[in-house]
Amino acid sequence: MNTVSAGFAHSAAINHLGQLYVWGDNRQGQLGGSKDEILEVPTEVLLKYEGREYQATSVSCGAHFTIVACRCKQDLNIRFEPQEEEIL
């Protein structure tokens, strides 16, 4: 894991591929998903919004919250092709 953050009773980590994993107490909804569950092992969170996939770049856990900064995977695959110059 490249980045790890710990809250009061939960934790989150990001691996080298930008995948987010969370575990611990979710009674306040700090891990996402359904409340009232405790995740005993690191569980991947799929970062998708409106059909686009994201990679986590940083994570911070507070007492009862988790915040994640992301970047869109599709934006990382854009290739810039040099344009041929037109000679007049």
N, C-alpha and C positions, 0 to 999 in steps of 0.2 A: 504494500500500500504506500502511495506517495504522500497522502495527506490524511491525518486522523484528527477528529475533534470529539470532545466528550462534554456532555451536558450533566445535569443532576443525576439522572438514572438511565441515560441513553447515550449512544455513540454513533458516529458516522465516519466513513472513510472513502477515499477516492483512490482507485488504482491507476496504473500508468496508462490505461486506455481511456480514462475519463469516466469509468463506470462507478456509480455511487452505491455504497452498501451501508445499511443501517441495522442497528440491533439495540435491544434494551426495552425499557418501559415506554409504551405508547398510549397510556391512559389520558394524556392531554392532546393526543393527535400529533405529537412532535415527530413521528416517523412517517406520517402519511398513512394512507389505507384506513382500515377500520380501527376504531378506538377499542379500548379494553382488551388489548392483546399485548403480550410480552414476547418479543422476538429473541430467542435464546442464542441464535447463531446469526452471523452477518447475512443479510438478505439483500439482493440487488434491487434497486429501484429503477424502473425503466423511465427514462427521461424523454417523454414524447409530449408534444403539444400541437394540435391541429395538423396531424400527419407528419410532422417533422421530428427527427431524432436529435437529441442534444447530448453533449459531453459535459460532465461536471468539471469545473476549473478550480473551484474552492468551496469549502464547506465550513460552517461555524455552528456549533451547538450551544444553546443557552440553557437555562434551568428547565424550561418547558417548551422549547422551540428549536427548529433546525432551519437554517437558511443556506441555499446553495446557489452559487453563480455558475452559469452554463454558457456554452457556445453551440451554435447549430452545426451539426456534422456536415450537412450539405454545403454550408459556406466554406468548409475546409477543403472541399473537393473542386473548387472552381479553378480552372486553368486559364491563365492569361497567355494567349497566343500573340506573338509579335505580328503586327500588321505590315504588309508589304507597302513600301512607300511608292507613291505614284510620281513618276518624273514627268514634268510638263515640258 
